[in-house]
């Protein structure tokens, strides 16, 4: 290979990728984003897989691939053979090749898994049945589905035979109930911001980050508030008019109201002075303040 060939190859090879511009597919109800740069090796294959609440693949095994992922967001119950674990943000799971397994997303928001695979068999499966997309959000419900027989056939062709059904909701919830030992919370649920120009800020969050309006009360002079939702991750941002921009409060998600009450009781026993729990149609929560007086909320979405 000549020096010119090396230069030409380097010119088409990306050094890095960014989440919003990486190659992506709508894949069996999920969003699969390939983080390997264009022109780089396909292995190890690094794939961000976003799975909606309740998402659960059929039980299967990989003939040669160790199925490994780091959970970035959400909560996932993973079952492999007789072993079951709960993955929360920061948990790293490795299922050895040949081991039957499945999982179920038990969080009320989508789960994001960073898959790290030492071969590209699963990536080839995504390419075979997925639909390329430039929209980095979950696919519309019911669209781009693939029939069961096709999934079974193509999955086997790519070294991942299907051997059983998905992990049922009652099984996953039953395991969570049996292993619940302490109150916890997961990802940030919403952030409230004070901004100087609500309309300007709303346009920036929509155009730059892909947020969409779900509620608003804005006067003719531009003052008021708007609530924005990010379709891909379910995060909420509230913008309200103020003379000076600042963070009003940050809300962390508890798994349910019982966990919220556990937190409140624990904080009360420690004299941390939590606020009163309030209940509304959109969920329950209470606030407390950090040493600088900043407001932090613990929030539990409504039971569905």
N, C-alpha and C positions, 0 to 999 in steps of 0.2 A: 504494500500500500504506500502510495506516494504522500509527501507532505500535503499536497493539494487535496488528496482524498480525505486525509485526516481533518483538514480545515472545513471541507464541505460537510462531513459527517457531524462535526461539532456545531455547524451553523444551524442544523435542523434539530439538534438535541437540546431540550430544555434542561436547565440546571435545577429548576424547582417548580412547584405547582402551588396554586392558591385554591382554597375550597370552592369559591364561586365560579372558577373558570376551568376546573378539572373536568375531564371526560366523565359523563354520567349516563346512567340507564335507569328507566323505570323497570323494575325487576320483581315480578310476582307480588305486587302490592307494596314494594319497598323502593327506596331510592339508593342506588349503588353508585358511589363516586370513586373513581380510580385515582389514587394519589401519585402513582408512578409518573414521572415526567415523560413527555413525548420524546421518543428516541432513546430513553433509558431502558435498562433491562426490565423485563416483565416480572422478574422474581428477585427478591421476595415481592409478592403481590401485596400491595397495601391499599385496602379498600375501606372507605367509610360507608357503612350500611346503616340506613335509617329505617327503623321498623315501627309501624304504628302501634298504639296501645292494643293489646290482645293478639298481636301478631305471633304466629307460631308455625314453624315449618314442620312438615311431616318427619317422623323419626327416620333417620338414615345413618349411613356411615360412609366414611371416605376410605377408599381402598389403599391410597398411598399418602394422603395428605393429613398432617396433623392440623386440626382445625383450631386456630388460636385467635383470640380477640381481646382487646382492651376496651372495657365499657367506658364511654365518654359521658353519656347522659342516660337518664332513665333508670329503670330497675328491671332485671331479667332473671327469671328462674330457669336454671339450666339442669337438665336431667341427662345423665349418661349411665346406662346400665342401671345398677342399684343405687347410684350416688346422685344426690341432688344438692345444688348450691344456689345461693342467691347472689347475683352479681349487681353491684352498685357502682357508681362512678369511681374509677380507680381500680376496680377488680380486673385481674388478667386471668383468662380462662384458656387452658390448653386441653383439647380432647384428642387423644392419640388416634392415629389411623386404625381403622378396624373396629373402633368402639361405637356402638349405636348411641345416638343422642338426638335431642331436640331441645327447644327452649320456648319460653313464653314471656312476652313483655307484660309486666304486671303494673308498671307505672301508668298514670293517667295521661302522661305526655309521651311522645315517641322516644324510643331508645336509639342511641347512636353507638354502633359498635365499630371499632377500628380493627378490621381483620388484617392479620399478618400471616401470609401463607408462603411456604417455601417452594410451592409449584403453582402453575397458573391454571390448574384444572377447574377450579371454581370460577375463576375469571372467564374462562372459555364458556362455561355454562351460562354465566351472565350475558355474555356476548351473543350466545345462541338463542336465548329466549327473551332477553330484555329489549326494550325500545329505547334507542339513544334519545337523550333529551338535553336541552340547554337550560331547562327550568329546574333549579335545584330545590325541589320540594317533593313531597310524597305525591304519587300519581292520583288522579281522580278515582274515586271509589268505583270499582266495577269495570273500569276501562283498562285495556292492555292486559286483561287476564288471559291465561293459557289453560286449556282443558287438562284434566287430571291425567289422562292416558299419555298425553304429550310430555307432561312434566316427568312422569315416571320413566318414560323411554329416554328422554334426553338427559335426565339426571344420571341414569345408569351409564349412558354413553360417555359421560364425563367423570366416571369413577366415583359416583356417589349414589349407590342404590338406595331406594326408599323401601323401608321394611315395616312401617307402621304409621299410625296416625299422629296428629299433633298433640301437644301437651294441653290437656283440657283445663279450662278456667278453674274448676273446683279443685283439681289436683294441685295446681300452682298455688292457689289461695290457701288451701289446706296446709301446704308445706310452710307458707309464710306465717300462718297463724301458730303453727307448732313451734316455729323457731324464733318467734318474736320475743326478745328479751329486754329491749330498751328503746326509748324514744329516739327517733332519728329524723332527719330531713334530707332532701336530695338537692335538686337544682334550684337556681333562682326562678321563682315563678313570675314575678313582675317587679319593675322598677318604676318609681314615680319621680319625675324630674320637673323642676321649675325652669321655664324658659322665657326669654324676653319676647319672642314672637312665635306664637303657636303655629300659625299657618306656615311660616318659613321652616320651622323645625319639622312639622309633619311632612312637608314635601321632601326634606332631606332624608328622613328616615324611610320614606316610601321609595324614593328614587335610588338611594344608595344602598340600603339594607334590605329592601323588599317587604317592609311592613305594610299592612293594610289597615284601614280604619274599621273599627267595630262599634265605636260609640263616640259621641261628641256633643258638646254644648258650647258653641262658639258664637259670640255676639258679632254684630256688624263691624265693630271696631277691632275685631281680631282677638279680643280677650276671651278667656274661657279655658276649656280643656278638651283633649281628645284622648281616646284609648286606641292603641295600635297593637295589632297581633302579627307575629311572624308565622306564616303558614307552615314552614318547614319544621320548626321546633316547638311551636306553641307558646313562646315567650311573649309577655305583654309589656308594653311601655306606655305609661301615662304621662302626658305633657300638659302642664298647667301654667298659666300666665303668672309671671312674677317680675319684679323690678330687676332682680339679679338671678342669673342661672345658678342652680345648685341641685344636688341630689336631695330629694325630700325623704324617701325611704326605700329600702330594698326588702322584698318579701321572699323568704325561702319556703319551699314546698315540703309539708309533712305528708306522710303516706295517706292519712285519713284523720278524721276528727278525734278518734281515740288517741292517736299518737300526739295530736295537738294538746289534748288534755294532759297526757303524761308529761309533756314538756312544761306546761303551765304549773302543774303540781310540783315538779322538780325545782323549777326556778323559784317558786313561792317558798319552798322549804329552805332554799339557800338565801332567802331575803334579797333576791335580785329584782323584786318589784315589777313583775310583769303586769301589763294592763289587763283589763277585763276581756274575756273572750266574747266576741260579737259574731252573730250568725246572720247570714244573708243568703239570698237565692244563689249567689255566685260562689259561696263558700264561707268558711269560718276562719277567724284569725285573732291574734292579739299582738300588741307591740311592746317592745322594751327599748331602752336606749343604751348605747355604748358609752364609754368614759368621756367622749367628746360631745355627747348629747345627740348623736345621730340616731335616727329612728330605724330599728330593724323589726320586721314583722315575720311571725311564723304563721303560715297560711295552709289550710287544708281545703282542697277543691270539694265541691258537693258530691255526695255519694250518688252514683248513677244506677 
